[in-house]
Amino acid sequence: MEEEKSKQQSGLGVGALVTGIIAFLMAVIPCVGILAVVPAVIAIVLAIIGLSRPSNTHGVLVGGLVVGIIALMISVSQSFLIGKIAGKSGNWASEIEKTVKSVTDDIEQEFGDKEITIHVNDGNDSVDIKASTKNTDLENKLEELEGNTDTVKTNSKVEIEIKK
């Protein structure tokens, strides 16, 4: 009976140590360290349960407890650091959106209702980007996509537009 309890206690110790090591390895990886809270807490709980019972394997349990606590501290400090960085970042997404809108407005004012072709050449590779900013073309395309006009073809190849 004593031998069975000893095996159970060593199982808790090994479980706490292995879970603590996994938590520590996760905690030192940037951005993944936040997830290390779960295995660190599991390692701490297993070690505390094992230490609360009388056994001869206190060394492994204390090792699991220490590694779990260190992993938890690293993980919590990483989440605190990410929170501080996010707080200082401001609203950079809306700033990027404003910049893109500003550039789009400047291009529209500069070129008006003209077709624009951008040619990018890099050694043997080249790319042509063609864009049309004609307001009437864009409005017609929008109406077509929204479904405000339907085009029906008959056998005599006459197109009939039906306004909704």
C-alpha positions in Angstrom: 0.0 0.0 0.0 2.9 2.4 0.8 4.5 1.6 -2.5 1.3 2.5 -4.4 1.0 5.9 -2.6 4.7 6.5 -3.4 4.1 5.8 -7.1 1.0 8.1 -7.1 3.0 10.9 -5.4 5.9 10.5 -7.9 3.4 10.7 -10.7 2.2 14.0 -9.4 5.8 15.2 -9.1 6.6 14.1 -12.6 3.4 15.6 -14.0 4.1 18.9 -12.2 7.7 19.0 -13.4 6.8 18.1 -17.0 3.9 20.6 -17.2 6.1 23.3 -15.6 8.8 22.7 -18.2 6.2 22.9 -21.0 4.9 26.1 -19.5 8.4 27.6 -19.2 9.2 26.8 -22.8 6.0 28.4 -24.0 6.5 31.4 -21.7 9.8 32.4 -23.3 8.4 32.4 -26.8 7.2 36.0 -27.7 3.4 36.3 -28.2 2.9 32.6 -27.3 3.9 33.3 -23.7 0.5 34.5 -22.8 -0.9 31.0 -23.4 1.7 29.6 -20.9 -0.5 30.7 -18.0 -2.7 27.6 -18.3 0.1 24.9 -18.1 1.9 27.0 -15.4 -1.2 27.1 -13.2 -1.7 23.3 -13.7 1.9 22.7 -12.8 1.6 24.8 -9.6 -1.7 23.1 -8.6 -0.2 19.6 -9.2 2.9 20.5 -7.1 0.8 21.9 -4.3 -1.4 18.9 -4.2 1.6 16.6 -4.1 3.4 18.6 -1.4 0.3 18.6 0.8 0.4 14.8 1.0 3.2 13.0 2.9 5.7 11.4 0.6 9.4 11.0 -0.1 9.4 12.7 -3.6 9.5 16.4 -2.4 12.4 17.2 -4.7 10.5 16.6 -7.9 7.4 18.4 -6.6 9.4 21.4 -5.5 11.1 21.5 -8.9 7.7 21.4 -10.6 6.5 24.2 -8.3 9.5 26.4 -8.9 9.5 26.0 -12.7 5.7 26.6 -12.8 6.0 29.8 -10.7 8.8 31.1 -12.9 6.8 30.3 -16.1 3.8 32.0 -14.7 5.8 35.1 -13.8 7.3 35.3 -17.3 3.9 34.8 -18.9 2.2 37.5 -16.8 5.1 39.9 -17.4 4.8 39.3 -21.1 1.0 40.0 -21.1 1.7 43.2 -19.0 4.3 44.3 -21.5 2.0 43.6 -24.5 -0.7 45.6 -22.8 1.6 48.5 -22.3 2.7 48.5 -25.9 -0.9 48.3 -27.1 -1.8 51.2 -24.9 1.0 53.4 -26.3 0.3 52.4 -29.9 -2.7 54.8 -30.1 -4.9 54.5 -33.1 -2.4 53.8 -35.9 -5.0 51.9 -37.9 -7.2 54.9 -38.3 -4.1 57.0 -39.2 -3.3 54.6 -42.0 -6.9 54.8 -43.2 -6.8 58.6 -43.2 -3.5 58.6 -45.2 -4.8 56.2 -47.8 -8.0 58.4 -48.2 -5.8 61.5 -48.5 -3.7 60.0 -51.2 -6.7 58.7 -53.1 -8.3 62.2 -52.9 -5.1 63.8 -54.2 -4.9 61.4 -57.1 -8.5 62.0 -58.0 -8.0 65.8 -57.9 -4.8 65.6 -60.0 -6.0 63.3 -62.7 -9.8 63.7 -62.7 -11.7 61.5 -65.2 -8.7 60.1 -66.9 -7.3 56.6 -67.4 -4.1 56.0 -65.4 -1.5 53.4 -66.3 1.3 52.6 -63.8 4.3 50.7 -65.3 6.6 49.0 -62.9 9.8 47.5 -64.4 12.3 45.4 -62.4 14.9 43.8 -64.6 13.2 41.1 -66.7 9.9 41.5 -64.9 7.4 44.2 -65.6 3.8 44.9 -64.4 1.3 47.3 -65.9 -1.5 48.5 -63.7 -4.4 50.2 -65.5 -7.1 52.1 -63.7 -10.0 54.2 -64.9 -11.4 56.9 -62.7 -14.2 58.0 -65.0 -17.2 58.7 -62.8 -19.8 57.6 -65.3 -18.0 54.3 -65.9 -17.8 53.7 -62.1 -21.5 54.6 -61.6 -22.6 52.3 -64.4 -20.5 49.5 -63.0 -22.0 50.1 -59.5 -25.5 50.0 -60.9 -24.8 46.8 -62.7 -23.4 45.2 -59.6 -26.2 46.4 -57.4 -28.7 45.0 -59.8 -30.6 48.3 -60.5 -30.6 47.5 -64.2 -31.3 44.1 -65.9 -30.2 43.3 -69.4 -32.3 40.8 -71.3 -31.2 39.4 -74.7 -33.8 38.3 -77.2 -33.4 36.2 -80.3 -33.2 39.2 -82.5 -30.1 40.3 -80.6 -31.7 43.5 -79.2 -30.9 44.4 -75.7 -33.7 45.6 -73.5 -32.9 47.4 -70.2 -35.5 47.2 -67.4 -35.2 49.7 -64.6 -36.2 48.5 -61.2 
